[in-house]
């Protein structure tokens, strides 16, 4: 089962189709051009960006960490990660995006 972050970050272009995207992710359907932002599997890293189509593979679907954000295109995904980094460091003084997200 896919876990969603309670305050999911959604890019401007993906907002229009958020419910449809979430539904397709839950069902493991193909979503070309859609990227997901999750906690990194490796504790040394903070977040990962990957194409939603990768969840078509059953093993990856079963092991998918909590989804933090949805973006339409890689550039939009990078923008969300940059926004999170800025908020966590400059506004909240957190040294870790994970720490910031766990506070929210």
C-alpha positions in Angstrom: 0.0 0.0 0.0 1.2 3.5 -0.9 1.7 5.9 2.0 1.2 9.6 1.4 2.7 12.4 3.4 -0.1 14.2 5.3 0.8 17.6 3.8 1.6 16.4 0.3 3.6 18.8 -1.8 2.1 19.0 -5.3 3.7 21.0 -8.2 1.5 23.6 -9.9 1.2 21.6 -13.1 0.4 18.4 -11.2 -2.3 20.1 -9.0 -4.8 20.1 -11.8 -4.7 16.3 -11.9 -3.7 15.5 -8.3 -6.6 13.1 -7.5 -6.2 11.3 -10.8 -2.5 10.9 -10.4 -2.9 9.6 -6.8 -5.5 7.1 -8.0 -3.2 5.9 -10.8 -0.2 5.6 -8.4 -2.3 3.5 -6.0 -3.3 1.2 -8.9 0.2 0.9 -10.3 -0.7 2.4 -13.6 1.6 4.1 -16.1 2.0 7.9 -15.6 4.4 9.3 -18.2 6.0 12.6 -17.1 5.0 12.3 -13.5 7.7 12.3 -10.8 7.4 11.3 -7.2 9.4 12.7 -4.3 10.0 10.3 -1.4 12.3 9.9 1.6 15.6 8.4 0.5 16.1 4.8 1.2 19.7 5.6 2.3 19.8 7.5 5.6 22.7 9.6 4.3 20.5 11.2 1.7 17.4 13.2 2.3 15.0 12.8 -0.6 14.7 10.9 -3.9 13.0 11.9 -7.1 12.0 9.1 -9.5 9.5 8.6 -12.3 6.1 7.3 -11.1 6.3 4.7 -13.9 8.9 2.8 -11.8 6.1 1.8 -9.4 4.8 -0.4 -12.2 7.4 -2.9 -10.9 5.8 -4.9 -8.1 8.9 -5.0 -6.0 9.4 -1.2 -6.1 5.7 -0.7 -5.5 5.8 -2.8 -2.3 9.0 -1.1 -1.0 8.0 2.5 -1.9 8.7 4.9 1.0 6.2 7.5 2.0 5.5 9.9 -0.9 6.3 13.5 0.0 5.5 15.2 -3.3 4.1 14.8 -6.8 5.4 16.8 -9.8 4.7 17.0 -13.5 8.1 16.8 -15.0 11.6 16.6 -13.4 12.1 20.4 -13.3 9.0 20.8 -11.2 10.2 18.0 -8.9 13.5 19.8 -8.5 11.6 23.0 -7.7 9.7 21.3 -4.9 12.9 19.8 -3.4 14.5 23.2 -3.6 11.5 24.8 -1.9 11.7 22.2 0.9 15.4 22.8 1.4 14.9 26.5 1.6 12.0 26.3 4.1 13.8 23.8 6.3 17.1 25.6 6.4 16.3 29.3 6.1 12.9 29.6 7.7 13.0 26.9 10.3 16.7 26.5 11.0 16.6 22.7 10.5 19.8 21.1 9.1 17.7 18.2 7.6 14.7 18.2 5.3 13.6 15.0 7.1 13.7 16.8 10.4 11.6 19.7 9.0 9.0 17.3 7.5 8.7 15.4 10.7 7.9 18.6 12.6 5.1 19.7 10.2 
